[in-house]
């Protein structure tokens, strides 16, 4: 009995097909991995740039909102003058406040 070469050829072809599929999928996955790593590096750079921009904006805000800067602008551009007299202090009798509160409660009850 002579064996046919067809099953051996078929087996070799199937093995070659499986090996080729594995190699091609490996190469494809490697390219995808490298692309994702490249994107990650770009996004990390963008994030770092955004953080730097945020720090610069905060520093600019602090420079503009400092008391010395506001006072100098108010005096020079707006013509405002610093107060030299103390603030007005208003004293109110606590008994008077209590009486007014009682009258209001009585009115709305």
N, CA, C and O atoms as CSV, one atom per row, in Angstrom:
chain,resi,resn,atom,element,x,y,z
A,1,UNK,N,N,0.815,-1.170,0.000
A,1,UNK,CA,C,0.000,0.000,0.000
A,1,UNK,C,C,0.866,1.243,0.000
A,1,UNK,O,O,1.775,1.433,0.808
A,2,UNK,N,N,0.532,2.029,-0.918
A,2,UNK,CA,C,1.284,3.261,-1.047
A,2,UNK,C,C,0.457,4.401,-0.467
A,2,UNK,O,O,-0.719,4.576,-0.786
A,3,UNK,N,N,1.113,5.166,0.394
A,3,UNK,CA,C,0.404,6.299,1.003
A,3,UNK,C,C,0.377,7.469,0.042
A,3,UNK,O,O,1.291,7.667,-0.758
A,4,UNK,N,N,-0.704,8.244,0.143
A,4,UNK,CA,C,-0.837,9.421,-0.694
A,4,UNK,C,C,-0.148,10.602,-0.013
A,4,UNK,O,O,-0.108,10.676,1.215
A,5,UNK,N,N,0.378,11.500,-0.788
A,5,UNK,CA,C,1.070,12.675,-0.252
A,5,UNK,C,C,0.105,13.802,0.054
A,5,UNK,O,O,0.498,14.816,0.631
A,6,UNK,N,N,-1.146,13.638,-0.322
A,6,UNK,CA,C,-2.123,14.710,-0.119
A,6,UNK,C,C,-2.317,15.075,1.357
A,6,UNK,O,O,-2.316,16.267,1.667
A,7,UNK,N,N,-2.481,14.137,2.275
A,7,UNK,CA,C,-2.664,14.525,3.682
A,7,UNK,C,C,-1.431,15.234,4.250
A,7,UNK,O,O,-1.573,16.148,5.063
A,8,UNK,N,N,-0.263,14.843,3.852
A,8,UNK,CA,C,0.956,15.495,4.347
A,8,UNK,C,C,1.043,16.913,3.814
A,8,UNK,O,O,1.384,17.838,4.552
A,9,UNK,N,N,0.737,17.089,2.535
A,9,UNK,CA,C,0.769,18.432,1.943
A,9,UNK,C,C,-0.278,19.313,2.611
A,9,UNK,O,O,-0.017,20.477,2.917
A,10,UNK,N,N,-1.446,18.761,2.832
A,10,UNK,CA,C,-2.514,19.511,3.488
A,10,UNK,C,C,-2.102,19.904,4.912
A,10,UNK,O,O,-2.358,21.031,5.337
A,11,UNK,N,N,-1.489,19.018,5.627
A,11,UNK,CA,C,-1.032,19.308,6.991
A,11,UNK,C,C,0.027,20.395,6.969
A,11,UNK,O,O,-0.029,21.318,7.782
A,12,UNK,N,N,0.983,20.313,6.070
A,12,UNK,CA,C,2.029,21.328,5.967
A,12,UNK,C,C,1.430,22.673,5.604
A,12,UNK,O,O,1.824,23.694,6.168
A,13,UNK,N,N,0.490,22.695,4.678
A,13,UNK,CA,C,-0.154,23.952,4.288
A,13,UNK,C,C,-0.919,24.576,5.462
A,13,UNK,O,O,-0.862,25.789,5.665
A,14,UNK,N,N,-1.623,23.761,6.222
A,14,UNK,CA,C,-2.365,24.274,7.380
A,14,UNK,C,C,-1.390,24.837,8.421
A,14,UNK,O,O,-1.634,25.894,9.003
A,15,UNK,N,N,-0.284,24.119,8.648
A,15,UNK,CA,C,0.722,24.608,9.604
A,15,UNK,C,C,1.347,25.920,9.126
A,15,UNK,O,O,1.568,26.832,9.923
A,16,UNK,N,N,1.631,26.012,7.830
A,16,UNK,CA,C,2.181,27.258,7.280
A,16,UNK,C,C,1.169,28.399,7.409
A,16,UNK,O,O,1.540,29.529,7.729
A,17,UNK,N,N,-0.097,28.102,7.162
A,17,UNK,CA,C,-1.141,29.116,7.290
A,17,UNK,C,C,-1.253,29.604,8.735
A,17,UNK,O,O,-1.365,30.805,8.979
A,18,UNK,N,N,-1.223,28.681,9.683
A,18,UNK,CA,C,-1.303,29.052,11.103
A,18,UNK,C,C,-0.079,29.864,11.503
A,18,UNK,O,O,-0.211,30.871,12.198
A,19,UNK,N,N,1.111,29.443,11.076
A,19,UNK,CA,C,2.346,30.167,11.410
A,19,UNK,C,C,2.324,31.561,10.794
A,19,UNK,O,O,2.707,32.534,11.445
A,20,UNK,N,N,1.880,31.665,9.549
A,20,UNK,CA,C,1.809,32.971,8.885
A,20,UNK,C,C,0.811,33.874,9.602
A,20,UNK,O,O,1.073,35.062,9.791
A,21,UNK,N,N,-0.309,33.328,9.994
A,21,UNK,CA,C,-1.313,34.106,10.723
A,21,UNK,C,C,-0.750,34.616,12.040
A,21,UNK,O,O,-0.949,35.777,12.397
A,22,UNK,N,N,-0.042,33.744,12.768
A,22,UNK,CA,C,0.553,34.160,14.038
A,22,UNK,C,C,1.601,35.250,13.842
A,22,UNK,O,O,1.639,36.218,14.603
A,23,UNK,N,N,2.446,35.101,12.834
A,23,UNK,CA,C,3.490,36.095,12.577
A,23,UNK,C,C,2.870,37.423,12.175
A,23,UNK,O,O,3.280,38.471,12.673
A,24,UNK,N,N,1.893,37.395,11.286
A,24,UNK,CA,C,1.254,38.637,10.842
A,24,UNK,C,C,0.504,39.324,11.988
A,24,UNK,O,O,0.543,40.549,12.106
A,25,UNK,N,N,-0.174,38.543,12.828
A,25,UNK,CA,C,-0.878,39.151,13.956
A,25,UNK,C,C,0.122,39.733,14.957
A,25,UNK,O,O,-0.143,40.773,15.559
A,26,UNK,N,N,1.263,39.074,15.138
A,26,UNK,CA,C,2.303,39.587,16.020
A,26,UNK,C,C,2.843,40.921,15.496
A,26,UNK,O,O,3.009,41.868,16.266
A,27,UNK,N,N,3.111,40.997,14.215
A,27,UNK,CA,C,3.612,42.237,13.607
A,27,UNK,C,C,2.559,43.338,13.715
A,27,UNK,O,O,2.887,44.479,14.041
A,28,UNK,N,N,1.311,43.006,13.446
A,28,UNK,CA,C,0.233,43.987,13.550
A,28,UNK,C,C,0.078,44.513,14.970
A,28,UNK,O,O,-0.088,45.715,15.180
A,29,UNK,N,N,0.132,43.612,15.935
A,29,UNK,CA,C,0.031,44.044,17.331
A,29,UNK,C,C,1.216,44.911,17.742
A,29,UNK,O,O,1.055,45.861,18.509
A,30,UNK,N,N,2.406,44.588,17.236
A,30,UNK,CA,C,3.583,45.396,17.560
A,30,UNK,C,C,3.433,46.808,16.998
A,30,UNK,O,O,3.765,47.782,17.674
A,31,UNK,N,N,2.932,46.924,15.757
A,31,UNK,CA,C,2.714,48.253,15.176
A,31,UNK,C,C,1.665,49.033,15.964
A,31,UNK,O,O,1.823,50.229,16.207
A,32,UNK,N,N,0.603,48.353,16.358
A,32,UNK,CA,C,-0.445,49.007,17.144
A,32,UNK,C,C,0.110,49.465,18.490
A,32,UNK,O,O,-0.207,50.561,18.951
A,33,UNK,N,N,0.930,48.637,19.118
A,33,UNK,CA,C,1.550,48.980,20.405
A,33,UNK,C,C,2.447,50.209,20.259
A,33,UNK,O,O,2.402,51.124,21.082
A,34,UNK,N,N,3.259,50.218,19.206
A,34,UNK,CA,C,4.145,51.364,18.990
A,34,UNK,C,C,3.348,52.637,18.723
A,34,UNK,O,O,3.733,53.715,19.175
A,35,UNK,N,N,2.244,52.520,17.997
A,35,UNK,CA,C,1.390,53.683,17.745
A,35,UNK,C,C,0.781,54.204,19.048
A,35,UNK,O,O,0.728,55.412,19.273
A,36,UNK,N,N,0.321,53.284,19.904
A,36,UNK,CA,C,-0.254,53.693,21.177
A,36,UNK,C,C,0.784,54.326,22.091
A,36,UNK,O,O,0.484,55.282,22.806
A,37,UNK,N,N,1.998,53.800,22.072
A,37,UNK,CA,C,3.074,54.396,22.877
A,37,UNK,C,C,3.378,55.797,22.372
A,37,UNK,O,O,3.599,56.709,23.169
A,38,UNK,N,N,3.392,55.976,21.065
A,38,UNK,CA,C,3.640,57.299,20.474
A,38,UNK,C,C,2.539,58.283,20.887
A,38,UNK,O,O,2.825,59.427,21.240
A,39,UNK,N,N,1.287,57.833,20.841
A,39,UNK,CA,C,0.174,58.689,21.258
A,39,UNK,C,C,0.283,59.048,22.732
A,39,UNK,O,O,0.007,60.179,23.130
A,40,UNK,N,N,0.691,58.069,23.540
A,40,UNK,CA,C,0.832,58.310,24.978
A,40,UNK,C,C,1.894,59.371,25.232
A,40,UNK,O,O,1.699,60.261,26.060
A,41,UNK,N,N,3.003,59.285,24.533
A,41,UNK,CA,C,4.074,60.276,24.697
A,41,UNK,C,C,3.580,61.662,24.283
A,41,UNK,O,O,3.864,62.653,24.956
A,42,UNK,N,N,2.842,61.729,23.173
A,42,UNK,CA,C,2.308,63.022,22.724
A,42,UNK,C,C,1.322,63.587,23.735
A,42,UNK,O,O,1.350,64.784,24.020
A,43,UNK,N,N,0.451,62.744,24.281
A,43,UNK,CA,C,-0.522,63.213,25.264
A,43,UNK,C,C,0.161,63.637,26.561
A,43,UNK,O,O,-0.261,64.603,27.197
A,44,UNK,N,N,1.212,62.921,26.955
A,44,UNK,CA,C,1.972,63.333,28.139
A,44,UNK,C,C,2.605,64.704,27.925
A,44,UNK,O,O,2.632,65.530,28.838
A,45,UNK,N,N,3.112,64.942,26.722
A,45,UNK,CA,C,3.703,66.246,26.408
A,45,UNK,C,C,2.639,67.338,26.456
A,45,UNK,O,O,2.875,68.416,27.001
A,46,UNK,N,N,1.465,67.056,25.883
A,46,UNK,CA,C,0.371,68.040,25.922
A,46,UNK,C,C,-0.046,68.333,27.359
A,46,UNK,O,O,-0.290,69.482,27.726
A,47,UNK,N,N,-0.122,67.280,28.163
A,47,UNK,CA,C,-0.499,67.455,29.567
A,47,UNK,C,C,0.523,68.310,30.298
A,47,UNK,O,O,0.160,69.184,31.085
A,48,UNK,N,N,1.788,68.062,30.040
A,48,UNK,CA,C,2.841,68.854,30.676
A,48,UNK,C,C,2.754,70.313,30.226
A,48,UNK,O,O,2.910,71.224,31.038
A,49,UNK,N,N,2.504,70.536,28.929
A,49,UNK,CA,C,2.348,71.905,28.422
A,49,UNK,C,C,1.157,72.599,29.074
A,49,UNK,O,O,1.243,73.768,29.449
A,50,UNK,N,N,0.044,71.876,29.209
A,50,UNK,CA,C,-1.147,72.464,29.835
A,50,UNK,C,C,-0.891,72.804,31.300
A,50,UNK,O,O,-1.343,73.840,31.788
A,51,UNK,N,N,-0.167,71.935,32.001
A,51,UNK,CA,C,0.159,72.225,33.403
A,51,UNK,C,C,1.059,73.448,33.508
A,51,UNK,O,O,0.883,74.276,34.403
A,52,UNK,N,N,2.027,73.567,32.597
A,52,UNK,CA,C,2.902,74.732,32.591
A,52,UNK,C,C,2.093,75.994,32.313
A,52,UNK,O,O,2.302,77.026,32.950
A,53,UNK,N,N,1.168,75.906,31.356
A,53,UNK,CA,C,0.321,77.057,31.032
A,53,UNK,C,C,-0.532,77.446,32.242
A,53,UNK,O,O,-0.714,78.630,32.527
A,54,UNK,N,N,-1.054,76.438,32.952
A,54,UNK,CA,C,-1.868,76.703,34.138
A,54,UNK,C,C,-1.047,77.409,35.210
A,54,UNK,O,O,-1.517,78.367,35.824
A,55,UNK,N,N,0.175,76.940,35.436
A,55,UNK,CA,C,1.044,77.578,36.427
A,55,UNK,C,C,1.344,79.016,36.023
A,55,UNK,O,O,1.350,79.912,36.868
A,56,UNK,N,N,1.590,79.238,34.744
A,56,UNK,CA,C,1.856,80.603,34.265
A,56,UNK,C,C,0.639,81.496,34.446
A,56,UNK,O,O,0.774,82.657,34.834
A,57,UNK,N,N,-0.547,80.968,34.169
A,57,UNK,CA,C,-1.765,81.750,34.358
A,57,UNK,C,C,-1.993,82.087,35.833
A,57,UNK,O,O,-2.402,83.200,36.164
A,58,UNK,N,N,-1.730,81.137,36.701
A,58,UNK,CA,C,-1.887,81.392,38.141
A,58,UNK,C,C,-0.897,82.458,38.592
A,58,UNK,O,O,-1.244,83.350,39.366
A,59,UNK,N,N,0.342,82.360,38.102
A,59,UNK,CA,C,1.345,83.362,38.467
A,59,UNK,C,C,0.948,84.743,37.948
A,59,UNK,O,O,1.105,85.739,38.654
A,60,UNK,N,N,0.436,84.806,36.719
A,60,UNK,CA,C,-0.029,86.079,36.168
A,60,UNK,C,C,-1.194,86.645,36.960
A,60,UNK,O,O,-1.257,87.849,37.211
A,61,UNK,N,N,-2.113,85.778,37.350
A,61,UNK,CA,C,-3.258,86.216,38.153
A,61,UNK,C,C,-2.796,86.767,39.492
A,61,UNK,O,O,-3.280,87.804,39.945
A,62,UNK,N,N,-1.855,86.068,40.125
A,62,UNK,CA,C,-1.357,86.532,41.417
A,62,UNK,C,C,-0.627,87.858,41.278
A,62,UNK,O,O,-0.703,88.707,42.166
A,63,UNK,N,N,0.077,88.040,40.171
A,63,UNK,CA,C,0.784,89.308,39.964
A,63,UNK,C,C,-0.205,90.453,39.768
A,63,UNK,O,O,0.028,91.561,40.251
A,64,UNK,N,N,-1.300,90.197,39.070
A,64,UNK,CA,C,-2.282,91.251,38.809
A,64,UNK,C,C,-3.164,91.512,40.029
A,64,UNK,O,O,-3.582,92.646,40.261
A,65,UNK,N,N,-3.445,90.476,40.803
A,65,UNK,CA,C,-4.366,90.630,41.921
A,65,UNK,C,C,-3.678,90.961,43.239
A,65,UNK,O,O,-4.326,90.942,44.285
A,66,UNK,N,N,-2.386,91.262,43.214
A,66,UNK,CA,C,-1.712,91.619,44.453
A,66,UNK,C,C,-2.182,92.993,44.922
A,66,UNK,O,O,-2.573,93.838,44.117
A,67,UNK,N,N,-2.135,93.199,46.225
A,67,UNK,CA,C,-2.646,94.442,46.803
A,67,UNK,C,C,-1.884,95.651,46.280
A,67,UNK,O,O,-2.488,96.681,45.982
A,68,UNK,N,N,-0.574,95.539,46.168
A,68,UNK,CA,C,0.232,96.675,45.696
A,68,UNK,C,C,-0.161,97.090,44.281
A,68,UNK,O,O,-0.247,98.280,43.978
A,69,UNK,N,N,-0.396,96.111,43.425
A,69,UNK,CA,C,-0.770,96.402,42.042
A,69,UNK,C,C,-2.147,97.065,41.974
A,69,UNK,O,O,-2.339,98.031,41.236
A,70,UNK,N,N,-3.087,96.551,42.733
A,70,UNK,CA,C,-4.438,97.109,42.726
A,70,UNK,C,C,-4.430,98.532,43.271
A,70,UNK,O,O,-5.078,99.417,42.713
A,71,UNK,N,N,-3.697,98.752,44.358
A,71,UNK,CA,C,-3.644,100.090,44.962
A,71,UNK,C,C,-2.997,101.084,44.009
A,71,UNK,O,O,-3.474,102.208,43.859
A,72,UNK,N,N,-1.911,100.669,43.366
A,72,UNK,CA,C,-1.236,101.596,42.452
A,72,UNK,C,C,-2.130,101.949,41.260
A,72,UNK,O,O,-2.152,103.102,40.829
A,73,UNK,N,N,-2.865,100.976,40.726
A,73,UNK,CA,C,-3.776,101.255,39.605
A,73,UNK,C,C,-4.932,102.139,40.068
A,73,UNK,O,O,-5.335,103.058,39.355
A,74,UNK,N,N,-5.464,101.866,41.256
A,74,UNK,CA,C,-6.573,102.664,41.766
A,74,UNK,C,C,-6.146,104.111,41.983
A,74,UNK,O,O,-6.909,105.036,41.702
A,75,UNK,N,N,-4.948,104.303,42.475
A,75,UNK,CA,C,-4.482,105.670,42.731
A,75,UNK,C,C,-4.111,106.396,41.445
A,75,UNK,O,O,-4.448,107.568,41.276
A,76,UNK,N,N,-3.423,105.712,40.537
A,76,UNK,CA,C,-2.933,106.396,39.344
A,76,UNK,C,C,-4.004,106.539,38.262
A,76,UNK,O,O,-4.199,107.637,37.740
A,77,UNK,N,N,-4.695,105.469,37.918
A,77,UNK,CA,C,-5.637,105.526,36.798
A,77,UNK,C,C,-7.032,105.971,37.206
A,77,UNK,O,O,-7.709,106.662,36.445
A,78,UNK,N,N,-7.468,105.582,38.397
A,78,UNK,CA,C,-8.829,105.901,38.813
A,78,UNK,C,C,-8.903,107.141,39.690
A,78,UNK,O,O,-9.993,107.656,39.942
A,79,UNK,N,N,-7.768,107.622,40.153
A,79,UNK,CA,C,-7.744,108.833,40.967
A,79,UNK,C,C,-8.282,108.627,42.371
A,79,UNK,O,O,-8.713,109.588,43.008
A,80,UNK,N,N,-8.268,107.437,42.853
A,80,UNK,CA,C,-8.750,107.174,44.206
A,80,UNK,C,C,-7.693,107.580,45.220
A,80,UNK,O,O,-6.501,107.634,44.915
A,81,UNK,N,N,-8.154,107.863,46.424
A,81,UNK,CA,C,-7.246,108.304,47.492
A,81,UNK,C,C,-7.408,107.339,48.656
A,81,UNK,O,O,-8.512,106.888,48.959
A,82,UNK,N,N,-6.289,107.032,49.302
A,82,UNK,CA,C,-6.348,106.156,50.473
A,82,UNK,C,C,-7.008,106.892,51.629
A,82,UNK,O,O,-6.817,108.098,51.789
A,83,UNK,N,N,-7.759,106.195,52.412
A,83,UNK,CA,C,-8.442,106.773,53.558
A,83,UNK,C,C,-7.428,107.079,54.652
A,83,UNK,O,O,-6.607,106.235,55.009
A,84,UNK,N,N,-7.497,108.295,55.176
A,84,UNK,CA,C,-6.578,108.684,56.244
A,84,UNK,C,C,-7.281,108.692,57.589
A,84,UNK,O,O,-6.633,108.600,58.632
A,85,UNK,N,N,-8.601,108.803,57.572
A,85,UNK,CA,C,-9.360,108.784,58.820
A,85,UNK,C,C,-9.843,107.362,59.080
A,85,UNK,O,O,-10.008,106.568,58.153
A,86,UNK,N,N,-10.066,107.055,60.350
A,86,UNK,CA,C,-10.546,105.699,60.651
A,86,UNK,C,C,-11.965,105.485,60.122
A,86,UNK,O,O,-12.676,106.436,59.795
A,87,UNK,N,N,-12.343,104.250,60.050
A,87,UNK,CA,C,-13.679,103.894,59.581
A,87,UNK,C,C,-14.728,104.440,60.539
A,87,UNK,O,O,-14.442,104.687,61.711
A,88,UNK,N,N,-15.928,104.625,60.040
A,88,UNK,CA,C,-17.031,105.056,60.885
A,88,UNK,C,C,-17.528,103.847,61.669
A,88,UNK,O,O,-17.797,102.788,61.102
A,89,UNK,N,N,-17.644,104.022,62.960
A,89,UNK,CA,C,-18.112,102.936,63.812
A,89,UNK,C,C,-19.516,103.291,64.278
A,89,UNK,O,O,-19.757,104.378,64.804
A,90,UNK,N,N,-20.418,102.371,64.080
A,90,UNK,CA,C,-21.815,102.581,64.472
A,90,UNK,C,C,-22.098,101.695,65.676
A,90,UNK,O,O,-21.857,100.489,65.642
A,91,UNK,N,N,-22.610,102.301,66.736
A,91,UNK,CA,C,-22.985,101.555,67.941
A,91,UNK,C,C,-24.494,101.521,68.029
A,91,UNK,O,O,-25.160,102.541,67.855
A,92,UNK,N,N,-25.031,100.343,68.299
A,92,UNK,CA,C,-26.473,100.169,68.409
A,92,UNK,C,C,-26.754,99.476,69.729
A,92,UNK,O,O,-26.045,98.553,70.132
A,93,UNK,N,N,-27.790,99.934,70.385
A,93,UNK,CA,C,-28.179,99.369,71.665
A,93,UNK,C,C,-28.834,98.003,71.437
A,93,UNK,O,O,-29.721,97.872,70.593
A,94,UNK,N,N,-28.405,97.006,72.174
A,94,UNK,CA,C,-28.949,95.652,72.021
A,94,UNK,C,C,-30.404,95.597,72.467
A,94,UNK,O,O,-31.194,94.827,71.921
A,95,UNK,N,N,-30.756,96.404,73.445
A,95,UNK,CA,C,-32.148,96.426,73.910
A,95,UNK,C,C,-33.060,96.936,72.805
A,95,UNK,O,O,-34.174,96.442,72.633
A,96,UNK,N,N,-32.588,97.923,72.058
A,96,UNK,CA,C,-33.376,98.467,70.959
A,96,UNK,C,C,-33.599,97.412,69.873
A,96,UNK,O,O,-34.688,97.309,69.307
A,97,UNK,N,N,-32.572,96.644,69.598
A,97,UNK,CA,C,-32.688,95.565,68.602
A,97,UNK,C,C,-33.691,94.517,69.078
A,97,UNK,O,O,-34.501,94.027,68.291
A,98,UNK,N,N,-33.636,94.177,70.358
A,98,UNK,CA,C,-34.565,93.184,70.910
A,98,UNK,C,C,-36.000,93.687,70.827
A,98,UNK,O,O,-36.904,92.922,70.491
A,99,UNK,N,N,-36.219,94.964,71.128
A,99,UNK,CA,C,-37.567,95.528,71.049
A,99,UNK,C,C,-38.098,95.487,69.614
A,99,UNK,O,O,-39.253,95.123,69.392
A,100,UNK,N,N,-37.273,95.852,68.655
A,100,UNK,CA,C,-37.689,95.830,67.256
A,100,UNK,C,C,-38.027,94.402,66.823
A,100,UNK,O,O,-39.009,94.182,66.115
A,101,UNK,N,N,-37.220,93.441,67.244
A,101,UNK,CA,C,-37.482,92.036,66.903
A,101,UNK,C,C,-38.806,91.563,67.501
A,101,UNK,O,O,-39.556,90.839,66.846
A,102,UNK,N,N,-39.097,91.966,68.739
A,102,UNK,CA,C,-40.351,91.577,69.377
A,102,UNK,C,C,-41.536,92.182,68.637
A,102,UNK,O,O,-42.549,91.514,68.430
A,103,UNK,N,N,-41.413,93.444,68.238
A,103,UNK,CA,C,-42.491,94.090,67.494
A,103,UNK,C,C,-42.720,93.393,66.142
A,103,UNK,O,O,-43.859,93.212,65.712
A,104,UNK,N,N,-41.639,93.014,65.494
A,104,UNK,CA,C,-41.778,92.312,64.210
A,104,UNK,C,C,-42.433,90.936,64.392
A,104,UNK,O,O,-43.275,90.531,63.591
A,105,UNK,N,N,-42.039,90.231,65.445
A,105,UNK,CA,C,-42.654,88.928,65.701
A,105,UNK,C,C,-44.141,89.072,65.972
A,105,UNK,O,O,-44.961,88.297,65.480
A,106,UNK,N,N,-44.473,90.094,66.774
A,106,UNK,CA,C,-45.881,90.314,67.092
A,106,UNK,C,C,-46.674,90.693,65.847
A,106,UNK,O,O,-47.825,90.286,65.688
A,107,UNK,N,N,-46.066,91.459,64.984
A,107,UNK,CA,C,-46.739,91.897,63.771
A,107,UNK,C,C,-47.034,90.717,62.823
A,107,UNK,O,O,-48.103,90.659,62.215
A,108,UNK,N,N,-46.090,89.795,62.706
A,108,UNK,CA,C,-46.230,88.697,61.741
A,108,UNK,C,C,-46.852,87.444,62.344
A,108,UNK,O,O,-47.010,86.455,61.627
A,109,UNK,N,N,-47.208,87.436,63.616
A,109,UNK,CA,C,-47.862,86.269,64.217
A,109,UNK,C,C,-49.327,86.293,64.067
A,109,UNK,O,O,-50.010,85.377,64.524
